[in-house]
Amino acid sequence: MANTEIQRLNLDILIRNRGFKFTETFFHNAFGKIGPYYIWSDTVQKNGEDYAFAIKSVADIVEQIGGNEVISGAEPKDYAFSYPVASRLRRPHLTIRKDGKLEGAYIRGKKVIHVGDLNKTGLIVQNLLVPAIEGAGGTIKNIVFYIDGMEDGVQLIKYLKINSHCVVPMDKFALEYLHEQRVIQNEESRINLMSYFENRHVWAVNMLKSPKGIDNLSRLFLGNAVSRERAQNILDIGYPEIASELKEKLANKGLSFK
């Protein structure tokens, strides 16, 4: 269970440092999934006092869990949290690169607790963290995120039999608080967000099929190479069951596919 007072104070930090952005259409990620909001967790670094409080909030959870000998962080965004937490608690730090290469602490026979910035899909945990740590002879039973999007990653990490903890869960309390603070600035964005959390997949399918969704997807395909790759991932990885229908709609906008 999150400490709601600490959760609120850290939501205030994210608000002050403009860590949230909401949209009436969608944002996308590298795994082909879409959603109506984006969080910049590392924005807490903009203010020294805010950064110190955020790090203390994560470190307090790590201390409460106890029994872990090494703190790990994955490239690149986890480092904003994992390095200072390891330093604060005087623990050795394990650096996990994108290619799975490990640097820093020796972990064979040791318990590792991972400190991460944001949990959404959980795929990095499954595809990178667990294989890297266990492959080097370490064990991982706990992860502490600064923010948990309360999305697919929650169930995937549970399936991996790892205990997930966080400072700021994006739960009903968080959403209502953001609305009260007028961070979600209009009713349409609020309804869009609530609909997303009721059923993320149904929301995504309906959004992508809608005129504003197709317009947004079209802009991605007309963007740079990274943008086009992300757009293709939406069709191929995120929502392949509606890829043919989306391609037909995009073709009406002048886009062609092989």
Contacts in CASP RR format, 6 or more apart in sequence:
PFRMAT RR
TARGET T0000
AUTHOR 0000-0000-0000
METHOD contacts of the structure
MODEL  1
MANTEIQRLNLDILIRNRGFKFTETFFHNAFGKIGPYYIWSDTVQKNGED
YAFAIKSVADIVEQIGGNEVISGAEPKDYAFSYPVASRLRRPHLTIRKDG
KLEGAYIRGKKVIHVGDLNKTGLIVQNLLVPAIEGAGGTIKNIVFYIDGM
EDGVQLIKYLKINSHCVVPMDKFALEYLHEQRVIQNEESRINLMSYFENR
HVWAVNMLKSPKGIDNLSRLFLGNAVSRERAQNILDIGYPEIASELKEKL
ANKGLSFK
2 166 0 8 1.000
2 167 0 8 1.000
2 168 0 8 1.000
2 169 0 8 1.000
2 171 0 8 1.000
4 173 0 8 1.000
6 57 0 8 1.000
6 60 0 8 1.000
6 167 0 8 1.000
7 167 0 8 1.000
7 168 0 8 1.000
7 169 0 8 1.000
7 173 0 8 1.000
7 174 0 8 1.000
8 177 0 8 1.000
9 53 0 8 1.000
9 57 0 8 1.000
10 53 0 8 1.000
10 54 0 8 1.000
10 57 0 8 1.000
10 146 0 8 1.000
10 167 0 8 1.000
10 168 0 8 1.000
11 168 0 8 1.000
11 174 0 8 1.000
11 177 0 8 1.000
11 178 0 8 1.000
11 181 0 8 1.000
13 44 0 8 1.000
13 47 0 8 1.000
13 50 0 8 1.000
13 53 0 8 1.000
13 54 0 8 1.000
14 20 0 8 1.000
14 39 0 8 1.000
14 41 0 8 1.000
14 43 0 8 1.000
14 44 0 8 1.000
14 147 0 8 1.000
14 168 0 8 1.000
15 178 0 8 1.000
15 181 0 8 1.000
15 183 0 8 1.000
16 47 0 8 1.000
16 50 0 8 1.000
17 43 0 8 1.000
17 44 0 8 1.000
17 46 0 8 1.000
17 47 0 8 1.000
17 50 0 8 1.000
18 40 0 8 1.000
18 43 0 8 1.000
19 39 0 8 1.000
19 40 0 8 1.000
19 41 0 8 1.000
19 43 0 8 1.000
20 37 0 8 1.000
20 38 0 8 1.000
20 39 0 8 1.000
20 40 0 8 1.000
20 178 0 8 1.000
20 183 0 8 1.000
21 27 0 8 1.000
21 37 0 8 1.000
21 38 0 8 1.000
21 39 0 8 1.000
21 40 0 8 1.000
22 36 0 8 1.000
22 37 0 8 1.000
22 183 0 8 1.000
22 184 0 8 1.000
22 185 0 8 1.000
22 189 0 8 1.000
22 192 0 8 1.000
22 193 0 8 1.000
23 36 0 8 1.000
23 37 0 8 1.000
23 38 0 8 1.000
23 189 0 8 1.000
23 192 0 8 1.000
24 36 0 8 1.000
24 186 0 8 1.000
24 188 0 8 1.000
24 189 0 8 1.000
24 192 0 8 1.000
24 212 0 8 1.000
25 36 0 8 1.000
25 207 0 8 1.000
25 212 0 8 1.000
25 213 0 8 1.000
25 215 0 8 1.000
25 216 0 8 1.000
26 34 0 8 1.000
26 35 0 8 1.000
26 36 0 8 1.000
26 204 0 8 1.000
26 207 0 8 1.000
26 208 0 8 1.000
26 213 0 8 1.000
26 216 0 8 1.000
27 34 0 8 1.000
27 35 0 8 1.000
27 36 0 8 1.000
27 37 0 8 1.000
27 38 0 8 1.000
28 34 0 8 1.000
28 35 0 8 1.000
28 220 0 8 1.000
28 230 0 8 1.000
28 231 0 8 1.000
28 233 0 8 1.000
28 234 0 8 1.000
29 120 0 8 1.000
29 121 0 8 1.000
29 230 0 8 1.000
30 230 0 8 1.000
30 233 0 8 1.000
31 121 0 8 1.000
31 123 0 8 1.000
31 233 0 8 1.000
31 237 0 8 1.000
31 238 0 8 1.000
32 230 0 8 1.000
32 233 0 8 1.000
32 234 0 8 1.000
32 237 0 8 1.000
32 238 0 8 1.000
32 239 0 8 1.000
33 120 0 8 1.000
33 121 0 8 1.000
33 152 0 8 1.000
33 204 0 8 1.000
33 234 0 8 1.000
33 238 0 8 1.000
34 204 0 8 1.000
34 207 0 8 1.000
34 208 0 8 1.000
34 234 0 8 1.000
35 196 0 8 1.000
35 200 0 8 1.000
35 203 0 8 1.000
35 204 0 8 1.000
35 207 0 8 1.000
36 189 0 8 1.000
36 192 0 8 1.000
36 193 0 8 1.000
36 196 0 8 1.000
36 203 0 8 1.000
36 207 0 8 1.000
37 193 0 8 1.000
37 196 0 8 1.000
39 118 0 8 1.000
39 147 0 8 1.000
39 149 0 8 1.000
39 170 0 8 1.000
41 77 0 8 1.000
41 80 0 8 1.000
41 81 0 8 1.000
41 117 0 8 1.000
41 118 0 8 1.000
41 146 0 8 1.000
41 147 0 8 1.000
42 77 0 8 1.000
42 80 0 8 1.000
42 117 0 8 1.000
44 50 0 8 1.000
44 51 0 8 1.000
44 54 0 8 1.000
44 80 0 8 1.000
44 146 0 8 1.000
45 51 0 8 1.000
45 80 0 8 1.000
51 84 0 8 1.000
54 81 0 8 1.000
54 146 0 8 1.000
54 167 0 8 1.000
55 81 0 8 1.000
55 84 0 8 1.000
55 85 0 8 1.000
55 88 0 8 1.000
56 88 0 8 1.000
57 146 0 8 1.000
57 167 0 8 1.000
58 81 0 8 1.000
58 85 0 8 1.000
58 115 0 8 1.000
58 144 0 8 1.000
58 146 0 8 1.000
58 167 0 8 1.000
59 85 0 8 1.000
59 88 0 8 1.000
59 89 0 8 1.000
61 144 0 8 1.000
61 165 0 8 1.000
61 166 0 8 1.000
61 167 0 8 1.000
62 68 0 8 1.000
62 71 0 8 1.000
62 85 0 8 1.000
62 89 0 8 1.000
62 113 0 8 1.000
62 115 0 8 1.000
62 144 0 8 1.000
63 89 0 8 1.000
65 113 0 8 1.000
65 142 0 8 1.000
65 144 0 8 1.000
65 163 0 8 1.000
65 165 0 8 1.000
66 113 0 8 1.000
67 111 0 8 1.000
68 91 0 8 1.000
68 111 0 8 1.000
68 112 0 8 1.000
68 113 0 8 1.000
68 142 0 8 1.000
69 91 0 8 1.000
69 92 0 8 1.000
69 110 0 8 1.000
69 111 0 8 1.000
69 112 0 8 1.000
70 91 0 8 1.000
70 92 0 8 1.000
70 93 0 8 1.000
70 94 0 8 1.000
70 105 0 8 1.000
70 107 0 8 1.000
70 110 0 8 1.000
70 111 0 8 1.000
70 112 0 8 1.000
70 113 0 8 1.000
71 82 0 8 1.000
71 85 0 8 1.000
71 86 0 8 1.000
71 89 0 8 1.000
71 91 0 8 1.000
71 92 0 8 1.000
71 93 0 8 1.000
71 94 0 8 1.000
71 112 0 8 1.000
71 113 0 8 1.000
71 114 0 8 1.000
71 115 0 8 1.000
72 82 0 8 1.000
72 93 0 8 1.000
72 94 0 8 1.000
72 95 0 8 1.000
72 96 0 8 1.000
72 105 0 8 1.000
72 107 0 8 1.000
72 112 0 8 1.000
72 113 0 8 1.000
72 114 0 8 1.000
72 115 0 8 1.000
72 129 0 8 1.000
72 133 0 8 1.000
72 140 0 8 1.000
73 79 0 8 1.000
73 81 0 8 1.000
73 82 0 8 1.000
73 83 0 8 1.000
73 93 0 8 1.000
73 94 0 8 1.000
73 95 0 8 1.000
73 96 0 8 1.000
73 114 0 8 1.000
73 115 0 8 1.000
73 116 0 8 1.000
74 82 0 8 1.000
74 96 0 8 1.000
74 98 0 8 1.000
74 114 0 8 1.000
74 116 0 8 1.000
74 124 0 8 1.000
74 128 0 8 1.000
74 129 0 8 1.000
75 95 0 8 1.000
75 96 0 8 1.000
75 97 0 8 1.000
75 98 0 8 1.000
76 98 0 8 1.000
77 116 0 8 1.000
77 117 0 8 1.000
77 118 0 8 1.000
78 96 0 8 1.000
78 114 0 8 1.000
78 115 0 8 1.000
78 116 0 8 1.000
78 117 0 8 1.000
79 95 0 8 1.000
80 117 0 8 1.000
81 115 0 8 1.000
81 116 0 8 1.000
81 117 0 8 1.000
81 146 0 8 1.000
82 93 0 8 1.000
82 114 0 8 1.000
82 115 0 8 1.000
82 116 0 8 1.000
83 93 0 8 1.000
85 115 0 8 1.000
86 92 0 8 1.000
86 93 0 8 1.000
86 115 0 8 1.000
87 93 0 8 1.000
92 104 0 8 1.000
92 105 0 8 1.000
92 106 0 8 1.000
93 104 0 8 1.000
93 105 0 8 1.000
94 102 0 8 1.000
94 103 0 8 1.000
94 104 0 8 1.000
94 105 0 8 1.000
94 107 0 8 1.000
94 112 0 8 1.000
94 133 0 8 1.000
95 102 0 8 1.000
95 103 0 8 1.000
95 104 0 8 1.000
96 102 0 8 1.000
96 128 0 8 1.000
96 129 0 8 1.000
96 132 0 8 1.000
96 133 0 8 1.000
97 103 0 8 1.000
98 128 0 8 1.000
100 128 0 8 1.000
100 131 0 8 1.000
100 132 0 8 1.000
102 132 0 8 1.000
102 136 0 8 1.000
107 133 0 8 1.000
107 136 0 8 1.000
107 137 0 8 1.000
107 138 0 8 1.000
108 136 0 8 1.000
108 137 0 8 1.000
108 138 0 8 1.000
109 137 0 8 1.000
109 138 0 8 1.000
109 139 0 8 1.000
110 138 0 8 1.000
110 139 0 8 1.000
111 138 0 8 1.000
111 139 0 8 1.000
111 140 0 8 1.000
111 141 0 8 1.000
112 133 0 8 1.000
112 138 0 8 1.000
112 139 0 8 1.000
112 140 0 8 1.000
113 140 0 8 1.000
113 141 0 8 1.000
113 142 0 8 1.000
113 143 0 8 1.000
113 144 0 8 1.000
114 125 0 8 1.000
114 129 0 8 1.000
114 133 0 8 1.000
114 140 0 8 1.000
114 142 0 8 1.000
114 143 0 8 1.000
114 144 0 8 1.000
115 143 0 8 1.000
115 144 0 8 1.000
115 145 0 8 1.000
116 143 0 8 1.000
116 144 0 8 1.000
116 145 0 8 1.000
116 146 0 8 1.000
117 145 0 8 1.000
117 146 0 8 1.000
117 147 0 8 1.000
118 145 0 8 1.000
118 146 0 8 1.000
118 147 0 8 1.000
118 148 0 8 1.000
118 149 0 8 1.000
119 125 0 8 1.000
119 143 0 8 1.000
119 145 0 8 1.000
119 147 0 8 1.000
119 148 0 8 1.000
119 149 0 8 1.000
119 151 0 8 1.000
119 153 0 8 1.000
119 154 0 8 1.000
119 157 0 8 1.000
119 164 0 8 1.000
119 166 0 8 1.000
120 149 0 8 1.000
120 151 0 8 1.000
120 152 0 8 1.000
120 153 0 8 1.000
121 151 0 8 1.000
121 152 0 8 1.000
121 153 0 8 1.000
121 156 0 8 1.000
122 152 0 8 1.000
122 153 0 8 1.000
122 156 0 8 1.000
122 157 0 8 1.000
123 153 0 8 1.000
123 156 0 8 1.000
125 143 0 8 1.000
125 153 0 8 1.000
125 156 0 8 1.000
125 157 0 8 1.000
125 160 0 8 1.000
125 162 0 8 1.000
126 156 0 8 1.000
126 160 0 8 1.000
129 140 0 8 1.000
129 143 0 8 1.000
130 140 0 8 1.000
130 160 0 8 1.000
130 162 0 8 1.000
133 139 0 8 1.000
133 140 0 8 1.000
134 140 0 8 1.000
140 162 0 8 1.000
141 161 0 8 1.000
141 162 0 8 1.000
141 163 0 8 1.000
142 162 0 8 1.000
142 163 0 8 1.000
142 164 0 8 1.000
142 165 0 8 1.000
143 157 0 8 1.000
143 162 0 8 1.000
143 163 0 8 1.000
143 164 0 8 1.000
143 165 0 8 1.000
144 165 0 8 1.000
144 166 0 8 1.000
144 167 0 8 1.000
145 164 0 8 1.000
145 165 0 8 1.000
145 166 0 8 1.000
145 167 0 8 1.000
146 166 0 8 1.000
146 167 0 8 1.000
146 168 0 8 1.000
147 166 0 8 1.000
147 167 0 8 1.000
147 168 0 8 1.000
147 169 0 8 1.000
147 170 0 8 1.000
148 154 0 8 1.000
148 164 0 8 1.000
148 166 0 8 1.000
148 168 0 8 1.000
148 169 0 8 1.000
148 170 0 8 1.000
149 169 0 8 1.000
149 170 0 8 1.000
150 169 0 8 1.000
150 170 0 8 1.000
150 171 0 8 1.000
150 197 0 8 1.000
151 200 0 8 1.000
152 200 0 8 1.000
154 164 0 8 1.000
157 164 0 8 1.000
158 164 0 8 1.000
168 174 0 8 1.000
175 184 0 8 1.000
175 193 0 8 1.000
175 194 0 8 1.000
175 197 0 8 1.000
178 184 0 8 1.000
179 190 0 8 1.000
184 190 0 8 1.000
184 193 0 8 1.000
195 203 0 8 1.000
196 203 0 8 1.000
196 204 0 8 1.000
204 239 0 8 1.000
205 239 0 8 1.000
205 242 0 8 1.000
207 213 0 8 1.000
208 214 0 8 1.000
208 217 0 8 1.000
208 234 0 8 1.000
208 239 0 8 1.000
208 242 0 8 1.000
208 246 0 8 1.000
209 242 0 8 1.000
209 245 0 8 1.000
209 246 0 8 1.000
209 249 0 8 1.000
214 246 0 8 1.000
214 249 0 8 1.000
214 250 0 8 1.000
214 253 0 8 1.000
217 231 0 8 1.000
217 234 0 8 1.000
217 246 0 8 1.000
217 250 0 8 1.000
218 250 0 8 1.000
218 253 0 8 1.000
218 255 0 8 1.000
220 227 0 8 1.000
220 228 0 8 1.000
220 230 0 8 1.000
220 231 0 8 1.000
220 234 0 8 1.000
221 227 0 8 1.000
221 228 0 8 1.000
221 231 0 8 1.000
221 232 0 8 1.000
221 250 0 8 1.000
221 255 0 8 1.000
222 255 0 8 1.000
235 243 0 8 1.000
235 246 0 8 1.000
235 247 0 8 1.000
236 243 0 8 1.000
239 246 0 8 1.000
247 257 0 8 1.000
250 257 0 8 1.000
251 257 0 8 1.000
END
